[in-house]
Amino acid sequence: KAGVTQTPRYLIKTRGQQVTLSCSPISGHRSVSWYQQTPGQGLQFLFEYFSETQRNKGNFPGRFSGRQFSNSRSEMNVSTLELGDSALYLCASSLVQDQTDTQYFGPGTRLTVL
Amino acid sequence: QKEVEQDPGPLSVPEGAIVSLNCTYSNSAFQYFMWYRQYSRKGPELLMYTYSSGNKEDGRFTAQVDKSSKYISLFIRDSQPSDSATYLCAMNSGGYQKVTFGTGTKLQVIP
């Protein structure tokens, strides 16, 4: 079974631009979560989608948004990029996302904002 | 104060040593505890999962939870160079609530 895939793997943008990252979950998985990983803050939860609905949201500004499609693929968008948005963005998928459910992570998208 | 505190290391040990990795947390609602391993340039992978106080063993790995002290540990016996990675603790309060991660401890096992 193929794992979680994320595209692109690397991205360089400049301040003020916007970016869209894509995540394809494991086949059959309906929950997709997004995380931002930085050396100082570690993994921080952005949001979680299940069956095209956002169920949970972390403490990030409205510049960070996401969506999930009917095939469970998900995208996240960051508008008006800031230098501090440079990070590894990780996507994780699970069957339903509850306490008994394992999250499987993708390799991440490394975003650099210049 | 962060909800989950984890010593970032780096921790360097000789091959064969017993490694102890620890996290403390402040949210008493956390009921489910996980340890992830993350190799360089890869996403985290789940190592251990537990929801009760006490010990859970899986091969060379033992996860320990002390809810009264809000303290969790991961022990690695007979550490191998292939164990060199960043170890992240994670926890949530159940249901489909968000998972809160520690910042990770970088471990290096020297042959």
Interface residues (C-beta under 8 A of the other chain):
Chain A: V4 S31 S33 Y35 G40 Q41 G42 L43 Q44 F45 E48 F50 R55 N56 G58 L90 A92 V96 Q97 D98 Q99 T102 Q103 Y104 F105 G106 P107 G108
Chain B: Q6 Q31 Y32 R41 K42 G43 P44 E45 L46 Y49 Y51 L88 A90 N92 G94 G95 Y96 Q97 K98 V99 T100 F101 G102 T103 G104
